[in-house]
Amino acid sequence: MDDNLRNKILREVNKVKTYYWTQVQTNIAYNNAGSFLFRIFDFEKLIKKIRETIREKRFSEEFEQYTINRWYNYLTQLIVQDFFARHPRVRIEENRRSLYVDIYIDGNPFDI
């Protein structure tokens, strides 16, 4: 990850002022409708897209906090993964969609 992207992500995740879970991160409807979060690196754009989705899908307002939390978790995971990846004993999991492994340290798998 280049320094500009890392700095942008850090600025944007710091805009999250509240962080609370109303449910576990397994709501299939919310996950599918909120998959856009993996392509958005700007907090204001995220909020706009979340609110459009709430209107379109007629979701409750809890979809907003749920999706903000997932976005925050995703972006902070990218930052932590990038930090570890700078070490020569660390290898990044090639499958970006892996649910269980993000990095390997000395060949041992870890989920961030």
N, C-alpha and C positions, 0 to 999 in steps of 0.2 A: 504494500500500500504506500502510495507516495505521501509526502509530508502535507501537501495541500489538502488531500482528502481526509487524512487523519485529523488535521486541525479543524476542518469543517465539521466532521462528525462530532468531535469533542464539543465544539461550540453549540451544535444543534441539540445534542442530548442534554446539555446543561440548561436548555430551555424547559425541560420537563420539571414542573414544580410540584406535582402530586404524583405519587406512585402507590397505588393500592390495588389489590386484587379483589374482585368480586366473585371470581370463580377460577378453577384451574384452567390451564392453557390447553384445553382439549375440546373447545366448542367448535365442532366441525363447520357449522354454518358461518360463524364469525371468522374462523381461519380461512375458509375459502373466499369469502367476500372481502377479507382484509389482506389478501395476498399481495396487493399493491405495495404494502409496507416495505417489501424487500427491494423495491426500486426507487424509493423516495429517501433522500438524505437531507431534506429541509423540513423543519418542524411545522412551519406555517402551511406548506403544501400538504403535509400529512394531515393536519387538522381539516383543511378544506376538503380533501378527498374523503376523510372519515365522515364528515357531515353530509357530503353528497351521498355517500353510501347509506347512511342512516335514513335519509329521505327516500332514496330509491328502493331500498330493501324493507323499509318500515321497521327497522330495528329499534330497540330501546336505546336510550342514551348510554347504557352501560357498554355498548359497543365501542364508544369513544375511548374510555379508559382502558378497556381490554386491548384495543389495537395500539394505543400509545405504549402500553406496557410491553407488548410483543415487539414493537419497533425499538423501544429502548433496549430491551434484552438482546435483540439482534445486533444493533449497532455497537453496543458495548462488548458483545462477544467478538465482533470483528476487530475491535481495538485490542482486546486481550490476546486474541489469536495472533494478530500482527506483532505484538510485543514478544510473545513466545517464539514466533517464527524467525526472529532475528538471531536466535541462538543456533549454533551449528548442530546441536544434538536434537533439534526439533524439526519434524517434517509435518507439513500440512496434509490433512486428509484430502485426497483428490476428488472424492465425491462430495461436492458442495451441499448436497441435499441429505447427507448422512444425519440421522437423528441421534446417533450414538457416539460418533467419533469426530472430533474437530482437529486434533493434533496427535502426533506420536512423539514421545520423548524416549529416546533410546529404544525405539520400536514398540514401546508400550502405549496403548491407546488411551486418550483422555477426551472426555466430553466437557467442554467449557460451559 
